[in-house]
Amino acid sequence: MNQKMIKNPAFTFDLNSYLISKRKKINAFINEILNNSANSSRIVQAMHYSLMAGGKRVRPILCIAASEAVGGNADDVLPAACALEMIHTYSLIHDDLPAMDNDDLRRGKPTCHVAFDEATAVLAGDALLTSAFQVLSSNNLINENNTSNQLKVVHRISFAAGYNGMIEGQMRDITSEGTLLSLEQLEDMHFLKTGALIEASIFSGALLGGGSQKQIDQLEIYAKNIGLAFQVADDILNVEGDPTVMGKAVGTDNARGKSTYPSIMGLNKSKEFAKKLVRNALKALDDFDSNANSLRAIACYIIERKK
């Protein structure tokens, strides 16, 4: 994420310091999970390689920020936050495979199947997905007051990551190559592929943080808008981003015949659409106090980022 102070007429927030602090917590917990493994096998090495390859930690940070916005704290939701990152990383490993997007670079480093081999990459992704639910059902997340909420979180995340969400979105992405989608079809695909897990991240943090139903409802509006804005920004970066900053090639969407917001709406209208989505997200936070400033700053960052 962007390394600077986010300023807005309504608030000022040091996003850089916030991100450093939360990433440190997330990375330490992920390392603890992997170090507690019974072995340091090739699979564990591949899992660690992909998890610690320099990801932005968007989903776990959103989970933590949503908890804080409703009066919770990072430590209470850290296992759920890290499980979300494990699921996201598994999806990237599989997306990069030759049978899918066939990418050689991820975050400026060789993708998992290039650094290891295809079979190891498939199994490392499988291991990350199943390990995520091991973490979600661990004693670290359970206490006698939140067992019901924990089950709701497991259900929501599994729904978002499965064939009703991320998997279906990826399937549509593959089968629609070379086909001109409508804006409605494109939005539906991106909600499934990207937005569903982002919404699950916000929901999980808010619920485990003790949020009221009204707060959770507003945060889900926020999540829906930033989830789509994040994808629109990705589409824009694939057109005009700097590959040396992004750590991956640009122009790949056009080369694969993918429908994107710039290809359907044009570049300038896509940028305006992303800004509108961010304004909608910020509006959903009107009833929250300064504890939600991290969410406000992240919304602003989405359309300012360079990678």
GIHU-V426431 format. One record per pair of residues at least 4 apart in sequence whose C-alpha atoms are under 7 Angstrom apart, sorted by the first residue. I is the first residue (numbers start at 1). J is the second residue. If there is no record, write none. Layout:
BEGIN
{{I	J} {I	J}}
END
This chain:
BEGIN
{{1	56} {1	305} {2	301} {2	305} {3	16} {4	14} {4	15} {4	16} {5	13} {5	14} {5	15} {5	16} {6	12} {6	13} {6	14} {6	15} {6	297} {7	11} {7	12} {7	13} {8	12} {13	293} {13	297} {14	18} {15	19} {15	294} {15	297} {16	20} {17	21} {18	22} {19	23} {20	24} {21	25} {22	26} {22	61} {23	27} {23	57} {24	28} {25	29} {26	30} {26	82} {27	31} {28	32} {29	33} {30	34} {30	82} {31	35} {32	36} {33	37} {40	44} {40	45} {41	45} {42	46} {43	47} {43	120} {43	124} {44	48} {45	49} {46	50} {46	112} {46	124} {47	51} {47	124} {47	128} {48	52} {49	53} {50	89} {50	112} {51	89} {53	107} {54	107} {57	61} {57	85} {58	62} {59	63} {59	84} {59	85} {59	198} {59	201} {60	64} {60	81} {60	82} {60	84} {60	85} {60	201} {61	65} {62	66} {62	201} {62	202} {63	67} {63	81} {63	201} {63	202} {63	204} {63	205} {64	68} {64	74} {64	77} {64	81} {64	205} {65	69} {65	294} {65	295} {66	70} {66	202} {66	205} {66	206} {67	71} {67	72} {67	73} {67	205} {67	206} {67	208} {67	209} {68	72} {68	73} {68	209} {68	291} {69	291} {69	292} {70	206} {70	209} {70	210} {70	211} {71	209} {72	209} {72	210} {73	209} {74	78} {77	81} {77	205} {77	208} {78	82} {79	83} {79	135} {79	136} {79	140} {79	141} {80	84} {80	136} {81	85} {82	86} {83	87} {83	132} {83	133} {83	135} {83	136} {84	88} {84	201} {85	89} {86	90} {86	128} {86	129} {86	132} {87	91} {87	128} {87	129} {87	132} {88	92} {89	93} {90	94} {90	125} {90	126} {90	128} {90	129} {91	95} {91	125} {92	96} {93	97} {93	112} {93	121} {93	125} {94	122} {94	125} {95	100} {95	101} {96	100} {96	101} {96	102} {96	103} {96	111} {97	101} {97	102} {97	103} {97	113} {98	102} {104	110} {104	111} {104	114} {105	109} {105	110} {105	111} {105	248} {106	110} {106	111} {106	247} {106	248} {107	246} {107	247} {107	248} {108	247} {108	248} {110	114} {110	115} {111	115} {112	116} {112	121} {113	117} {113	118} {113	120} {113	121} {116	120} {116	121} {117	121} {118	122} {119	123} {120	124} {121	125} {122	126} {123	127} {124	128} {125	129} {126	130} {127	131} {128	132} {129	133} {130	134} {131	135} {132	136} {133	137} {134	138} {136	141} {136	154} {137	141} {138	142} {142	146} {142	147} {143	147} {146	150} {147	151} {148	152} {149	153} {149	207} {149	208} {150	154} {151	155} {152	156} {153	157} {153	204} {154	158} {155	159} {156	160} {156	200} {157	161} {157	197} {157	200} {158	162} {159	164} {159	165} {160	164} {160	165} {160	166} {160	196} {160	197} {160	200} {161	165} {161	166} {161	167} {161	197} {162	166} {162	167} {163	167} {163	168} {164	168} {165	169} {165	192} {165	193} {165	196} {166	170} {166	192} {166	193} {166	194} {166	196} {167	171} {167	193} {168	172} {168	192} {169	173} {169	189} {169	190} {169	192} {169	193} {170	174} {170	193} {171	175} {172	176} {172	189} {173	177} {173	189} {176	258} {177	256} {177	257} {177	258} {178	257} {178	258} {180	259} {181	185} {181	186} {181	259} {182	186} {183	187} {184	188} {185	189} {186	190} {187	191} {188	192} {189	193} {190	194} {190	195} {190	228} {190	231} {191	195} {191	196} {191	228} {192	196} {194	198} {194	227} {195	199} {195	224} {195	227} {195	228} {196	200} {197	201} {198	202} {198	223} {198	227} {199	203} {199	220} {199	223} {199	224} {200	204} {201	205} {202	206} {202	219} {202	220} {202	223} {203	207} {203	216} {203	220} {204	208} {205	209} {206	210} {206	211} {206	216} {207	211} {211	215} {211	216} {212	216} {213	217} {214	218} {215	219} {216	220} {217	221} {218	222} {218	284} {218	285} {219	223} {219	284} {220	224} {221	225} {221	281} {221	284} {222	226} {222	281} {222	284} {223	227} {224	228} {225	229} {225	277} {225	278} {225	280} {225	281} {226	230} {226	277} {226	278} {226	281} {226	299} {227	231} {228	232} {229	233} {229	274} {229	277} {229	278} {230	234} {230	302} {231	235} {232	236} {232	261} {232	270} {232	274} {233	237} {233	274} {233	303} {234	238} {235	239} {235	260} {235	261} {235	262} {236	240} {236	262} {236	267} {237	241} {238	250} {238	251} {238	252} {238	253} {239	250} {239	251} {241	250} {241	306} {242	246} {243	247} {243	248} {243	249} {243	250} {245	307} {246	306} {246	307} {251	255} {252	256} {253	257} {253	258} {254	258} {259	263} {259	264} {260	264} {261	265} {261	266} {261	270} {262	266} {262	267} {262	270} {265	269} {265	270} {266	270} {267	271} {268	272} {269	273} {270	274} {271	275} {272	276} {273	277} {274	278} {274	303} {275	279} {276	280} {277	281} {278	282} {278	299} {278	300} {279	283} {280	284} {281	285} {282	286} {282	296} {288	292} {292	296} {293	297} {294	298} {295	299} {296	300} {297	301} {298	302} {300	304} {301	305}}
END
